[in-house]
Amino acid sequence: MHYLELLIIAVGLSMDAFAVAVCKGLAQEQHSIKNSFVTGIYFGGFQALMPLLGYLLGTQFADSITAVDHWIAVALLSIIGINMIRESRSCDVKTSNSFGFKKMAVLSLATSIDALAVGITFAFLKVSIVPAVLTIGVITFAISFVGVKLGSVFGSRFKSKAEVAGGVILVLMGLKILFDHLGMISF
């Protein structure tokens, strides 16, 4: 996997965190750099941890399913992407203004479950996991940090658009993996 592809996947994965960060910004009475930093650390940390866990899980059985690993990668990325697009159309979820451990850990886990599945895909594709998780974590940190500020300033205009964009990116990356495997395209 090329680094540009990894960056695109990192941005796609971070869109759920961005949407929740925007909501956290909306819930603040006044924007705080500390709250942006806390949000970025939680979301970036969980987004880095989950693909690592998925990778470790995927490496346990990657060799036994190499004949269909590309189909699994396409299916996982497409399902995650389609779910993100579907969720962007649902009603807004109320987000509390708490930045405490319990609230942030639950939100971080909820926004990073898809990264676990991507980590499994990374195992099938033999992706170098350390640069991958670092890239995903740093990108998610930055996007979440900015999301809190944008939410406090501009409101919820960006939430559903970010989720749709993230979903489309993940579906397109899944299709690229399939087309690469079938020899139809190669970047």
Secondary structure as UniProt FT lines:
FT   HELIX           3..27
FT   HELIX           33..61
FT   HELIX           63..65
FT   TURN            66..68
FT   HELIX           69..88
FT   HELIX           101..125
FT   HELIX           129..154
FT   HELIX           156..158
FT   HELIX           159..182
//
